[in-house]
Amino acid sequence: MIFWVWVFGLVYAGLLVMASLKSYKKGRSAEEFMMAGSNVGLSLGVLTFAAALFSTFTFLGMPDFFRVNGVAAWIFLAVSDGAMVFFLLWFGYQIRMKVKGMEFRGVSGLIGRCYGNKWAGYVFFLAAFLFLIPYVGIQIQGIAIFMEAAFPGSLPSWGWSLGIVLIMLIYAEIGGLKAIIFSDAIQGLLLLFVIWIIGYACLSHFGGIGPMFERVGNIQEELLSSPGPQGLLTPQFLFASLIAILMIPVTQPQFTTRIVVMKSMKTMQLMAVSLGAFAILVILPTIFIGMYGVDKYQEYGRDDFFANAFLYDQPNFVAALAIIGLIAAGLSTTNAQIFALGSELRGLLKGNENSIMTKTKIGIFVFSVIAFFFSIIVIDQLVLLARVSFAGTGIMGPMILLGILSNRKVSSAIIYLSFAGLIIFLLSLGGFVPDMYFGIRLDLLLFITLGVIAVISHLAGKEHQFIREDDVKH
């Protein structure tokens, strides 16, 4: 396997070097560095969005999630992602119309202008920081776990994590967002290829889809229905997860940025539709891998299941591809998220462009260091921690949508209530307040409450004109 790891690793490294050199441009503007010139075509657009969306937690997390919670996990992710595609078509049109003719400096900068209140940007940035850093951490940890299993005794887990962070920082510094988009394209294709090779091998173990479900049903019948053997996939959990995933294009800045940098409205719409097909293709084989784990490794821990299903049970060249595929998935996704946080910070800073960019790059370095330390201490399940990230930023959804959609002067009350909702949600994660009220999940209750307040604020608002930067200059 080591031979194949070197072969595929050198090919992948060569592609990254080519991408970074192609993206590097001496004397480039901040817009070119942070926004890739806002001229991304359809193929790159689909792959960069998909790579940012389907990452380490899909590669490793979803097979384990199916193994533990059963086939109703399909409703949790695949059905929700399908719904998100339709929402993306609508929201993509709205935000592109809002930022037309102006420089986009992240969601933080945009909603600060929409409300005429800098605290709107600060509240969103705080939510993005608090929930994206853990999400980045689990990507890094997933790679470290896998590499430690592939090369036992070579490096401690934190050593692999540190290596990933250093590569990520160097790559982002050289090429900016355009290099990250090229990296995403490589990762998206590699992820799809590898996950299907392993998924097909796992399905062949059963002799087909029918025998697979029959075998799993004989082992543990609860795996074939909702809410699953753990009782997790209840209707309320699935509905709350649906809302959290629907809000991903709105509240996860790495995705919002990718909507804005598409070269045209038509390209963005075609990208959204193509993303739906990609989602089904990449999630389907994770069922086969998860059910394979039920049959052979039900009593095993997460790490042992990963090592056996993706490495030891596969031919050497497939195991090597899995290693490189996971590295690619982790690198592109962590790069996208850390870079997005830098873009959000840039939207809040004032001063000349050189000073802002220097502070932005320092911020990206600091965010990476924090994510590294988080990757060492995180112990939660990959998928559930990712869902917490979606839910936490999703609370900001009503405030963002109100600012973007409303052409009226609306009350700033939604800003402070969103901040209060964020604090309450954090307290629930720490166990300081209950996570259920009146039989309703707290995250769902917070979203509904803030959504109703946003609608009332819109109806009660006064007509006003959204002022763009170009209007101020003239």
C-alpha angles and dihedrals in degrees: 000000000000091000092054092045089057092047096049092036093055091047091050092046090050091053091050092051090050091048094049093047091047090051097045116097125173113235093012118166125248088251091057092046098045101031105028090238090294090263107113117152130219101268095047090041094056094045096045093049092045093046092051090047101041106046141132092323089057094044096049107004101056097051089052090044090054090046093054103032105027137228095319084080084082088071090049096056115008098044091042092049090049090054090047090060091062091045090049091057091056099039093043090058092048098050095042089053090048095053096037110133095011137088111260112223101177131287091285093060093042098052091042087062093041092058097031085230123109091206090072089064093044093052093050092046090052091052092047092049095047095049105030095053092060089045090054088046093058091050090054092043092050091057092046092052092049095046092048089053092047095047107026115196095009099101135354117249092258090054092059090046092052092050092052092050093049093050090047093052095047093047094048092047093053101043109019121202094331091060090048090052091052089049089050091054091054091046095047093055093042093049093051092047097047097042090053094048091053093039092052091049090051092048091049088056087069098037096240145341096284095052089045094059091041091054093046091048090055091051098046119348094196089070090071097059144041134300087024129216093299093050089232103122098070121154090256093050090049093048093047089048090050090056092046092052093044088057094053095097089048103042106026103077096203088065097041089054091052091054091053097046094056108115096236143006092250091052090051091051093049089048091055093051093046089049090062091058092046091051094056092045095051098042098045098070091049087070090058092049092047093049089048086056090052091055099044109017108025093129094044126101123249097263095048091049090052093049095049101040097043102031122013097040094048132079112265096255092049092050089050091050089050091054094050091042091054092047089050092048093049095044097050095043097046090045091051094050098044090045089050090054088052089052090051091050090050089056091059098047126094131203138059118340096248092054092046093051092049091052090045093055091047088051092052089053092050092048090051093052092050091048089051093055091045090053089059097052102035113109103164125113113277097233097043092048089049089052091052087053091053092046095047095052090038089069086070090058099094092049093049095044092048091052095047099041101040121088088185132089100256131192118269089223090099089063095058093039090053088052090051090049090052092052092048091050091050091050090052091053088053092050094245094119130026119269093215129058125180087351092302125116112251095232090053092046092050093050094048092047094049090044092055091047090050092053091049091048091051093050092047095046126111125238114264140154121252106237117219126203092247090055090054092049092052 
